[in-house]
Amino acid sequence: MSSIDKIKAPIASEMQEFEKSFRASLKTNVSLLGIITSYILKRKGKQMRPMFVFLTASLNGKINKSTHNAAALIELMHTATLVHDDVVDESFERRGFFSVNALWKNKISVLIGDYFLAQGLLLAVRDKEFRLLEIVSDAVKEMSEGELLQIEKARRLDITEEIYFEIIRKKTATLLAACAVAGSVSAGADEEKAGLMKSFGEHVGIAFQLKDDLFDFQKKNLAGKPTGNDIKEKKLTLPLIQALKSAAESEKRIIMNTIRDPKINSKKINEVMDFVLQTNGIQYTEEKMINHRDSALNILKQFPDNPARESLEELVNYTVLRKK
């Protein structure tokens, strides 16, 4: 049994049911829309976000129709943001496959993202899931703010560690926090428990993003995105921020000028990567990642020991141990 299959075990039947209903809900008579939707669904990842929803619901009560709505709403919103993100980032690859905009261009990609967004809104309004809609809408707002903050800082290249953590909290951790809150609320958790779940999701999300940032400095990357891509896109992540902090002023100036170069090539990107690998940037980032993992695990200890909690603990550990 794979690690993910083991984590899914307590909610395996619910996940299977969710998969079927989610695919059925996206059926359409518009042939182009159907082709693209099918392409997206066939290349879905490990379904970590629906897993978070179902496991946190099971941790706080019983999985029900509202839990399925929460998982579908988050998956629809998340898919919309991924399609739009690839347009914003001019990225032609996702998880080793062509992105939607690489195959069908930007105009269609934006419309597909809008379609998934609208489907999520309709689901919430149809079933009067206004609390869930509030949770997920707030997450999407924060994610947009995080993207814009990152773009602003990429232009100025003046990002600090504090701002970096604010960016990844908004961009990545907010959505996992929404999963945890939505799952717990769907099962009847009170505001105190929902608050704990929000903190839990944020810590896991930050650890997840730190792991992704570390992948970008691997010469043999299995994570599904090009190595050194963050440097190419002028995104200063924690390994590089820390490396620059500990570098001599002259060396820092050379590295920053290299990153600012609009014609930066693969050779120069490798030079920046080597600079980071030769400092404590990687170790420092790993330590921060482990701290957030431990904070998430400590929150789980405040809940009863049951199969859902055990799976969530394994999911947290998987987040920092995964190879891609």
N, C-alpha and C positions, 0 to 999 in steps of 0.2 A: 504494500500500500504506500503510495507516494505521500509526501509530507502534507500536501494540500488535501488529498483524499482523506487523510487521517483527521485533519482539522475540520473538514466538512461533515464528518461522520454523524454528529448529533443532529444535523440539519439537512442531511442528504436528501430525504424525500421532499422536504420543503423547497430545496434548491432546484430539484428536478421539475417540480410543479411550476415554480417560478419561471424557469427557462422556457417551458412550453407556452405558458400564458403570455410571457413577455414577447416572444416571437410572433404569436398569434395576433397580439394587439397592434403589431406594426405592418400587418398585411394591407396592401393597397392595390387599387386598380390602375394606378399610374405606373406603367412598365418601367420607366427609367428610375423612378423612386424605389420600386421593388428590387431592381437589380442592385442599386447602391446600398440599400438597407441590408439585403442579403449578404453583400460583400463585407459590410461592417460587422454583422453578427457572426459571420464565419471566422472572423479574426479577433473576436473578443478575447481578452486576456484571462486571468485566473478568477475573475469575478470576485475580487477581494471586497469590493464595496457592498454588493448584496450579501456576502458572507458576514460582514460586520453588522449589517442591519439585522439579519436573522439571529446571529449569535447574541447580540446585545439585547434583542427582544427576549430570547430564551433565558438570558441571564436575569432579566427583570420581571418575567412573567411567562405568558403563553403566546406563541406565534398565532396570529389571526389575520383576517382580511386586511386590516389596516397595516400590518407588517408587510404584506405583499405589495400594498400600494406604496409604502415607504421605499421599498427596494426598487420598484419600477420607476418611481418618480426620480430617485437619485440616479439610477442607471440612465434614464433618458436625459437628464440634465448633464450628467457627466459626459455622455457620448456627444452631446451638442457642443460642450466646451472643448473636447478633444478635436473635433472636426474644425471648429473655429480657430483653435490654437495652431493647428498645422498651417492654416492660411496666414495667420499673423506671423508665425515663425518662418514662413516660406520653407516648411519642411516637407520633403517628398517621401519620407519613410517613417513608418510606425511599426514597432515590434518586428522589424525585418521584412515588412511588406510595404508596397506602395501605399501612400496616404490617399485619401479621397481626392484631395486637390491635385495630386500628381496625375491621377487618371482622368478626372472629370473637370479640372480647372477650378479657379477660385469662386466664380459666380455660382456654380452648382453646389460647391462645398458649403458656401454661406447659407444657401437655401435649405440644404439638407440639415445643417445645424439648427436652423430656424424651425424646421419641421419637427425634429426631436424635442426641441424646447416647447413648442406648441402642444405636442402630445402630452408632455409632462404637466403643463398647465391645465389641459382639458381633463386629465385623469384626476387631478386634485379637486377641481371644481365639480366634476361629475359626482364624486363620492364625498363631497363636502369635507375633504381632508385639509382644512384651513391651517391647522397647527403645523402639519407636515409641510404644507406649501410655504409657510413662514420660515420654517427651519431651513429648507432647501434654497429658497429665494435669497435669504440672508447669506448663505454660503456662496451662491453664485455672485452676489454683489461683492463680497470680500475677495473672491477669486479674481474678479475683474480689476479691483483696486490693486491687488498684488501684481497682476500682469503690467498694469500701467506704471506702478512704482518701479518695477524692474526695468521697464523700457526707459523711464526717466533716468534711472541711475546708470543704465548701460550707456546712455549718451554722454553723461558727465564722468562716468567711471570714478565716482567718489563714494562708493558703497562702504559702509562700516559693518562690523559684525552684528551690531544691534539692528541695523536696517536690514541686513541679510536675513536675520531670523524673523523679522516682521514680514518680509516678502514671502518666505517659505511657509510661515504660519498661514498667511492669507491664501497663497496660491495652492498649496497642497494639503496642509493640516486641516484647514477649515472644512473641506469636503469629507474627510474621514471623521471629523468631529460631528458633522451633520448626520453621517451614517449612524454613529453611536447614539446620538440624541434621538434621532427619528426612530430607530429600532426600540430604544427603551421606552419612549413616549407611546409608541404604538401598542406596547404591552402593558401600559398603565402605570409606568414609573412616575413618582412625584418629582417636583422641580429639583429637590436636593439630589436625588439619584440621577436625574437628567444632567445636572450640573457636573457631577462626578464623571459621567459618561462623556461629556463634552471635553473635559480636561484629558481624559483617557485618550480620546480620539486625536486630540491635538498633539499629545506626546508621541503617539504612534505615527502620525502623519509627518512630524518633524524628523523622527528617526528614519522613516521611509525615504524622505527627500535627501537626507544626508547620505544614505546608502546610494541613492541614484547619483549624487554629486561625486561620490568616490568612484563609481563606475566610469565616469568621464575621464578619469586619470589612469585607467587601465589600458595598457598597450594592446591587450587582447580582450576586447569588450564583448561580453555575451548579452548585454542588456537591451539590445535592439535599437540603439541609437549610435551614430558615429562617434568614435573616440575623439575627444578634444572639441566636440561640437559647442560646448558652453563657451570656450575661449574664442572660437570662431565668431559666435554670436555676441561676444563682448559681455557675457554674463559672468560676473565675479562671484564665484561660489566660495564656501568656507575654506576648502583646502588652499585656494589661491589667496584669499584674504589673509589667512594666517601666515602663509609663506611670505607675503609682502610685508606683513607686520614685523617679521623677524629678520628681514633682509637689510643689508646696508643701503644707505640712501642712493648711492650710485647704481647699485644693482637694481633697486626698485625702479629707478628712473628708466633704465634700459628695458625692463620687462613691461612697464606701462606704455612706453613708446611703441613696443612691439604689438601690444594688444590694440592700441589705438590705430595702428596702420590699417587703412581700409583695404589694402591689397595683401593682407596677411595670408601666407600660404602654409601648406602642411609642414614644411621644414621649420618655419617659425613657431607654429603651434606646438610642435614636438619640443622645441627649445623651452617654451613656457612650461610644458608638462614636466620636462626634466628638472627644471628649476623647482617646481612644487615637490616632486618626488625626492629631491635632495635635501629638503627642509623638513620641519616637523608638521607641515600642513596636513598630511594624511593622518598621522597619529592623532593630532589634535581633533580632527573631524571625527575620527573613530571614537574617541573618548566622549565627545559630545553626544554622538549617536547612542552610545551605551547608557549614558546618563538619562536620556529621554526614554530609552527602553525600560530602564529600571523604574522610572517614575510611573510609566504606564502599568507595569506589573504590580507596583505598590498600591495603585488605585484598585486593581482587581482584587487584591487581598481583603478589601472592605466588603466584598460580596460573598454570598454562600458558595462553598466549594461544590460545584456540580459539573456535568459534562460540558456545558456551554462555557463556563469559566476556564476549564482546562483547555478547550479549543482556542479560546481567545488568548490565553497565555502562550500557546504554541504558535498562534498567528503573529503575536508580537515578536517572538523569537525568530520566526521565519522571516519577518521584515528585515532584520539586520543580518541574517545569515544567508539569505538568498544569493544565488550566483548570477541572476539576471532579473 
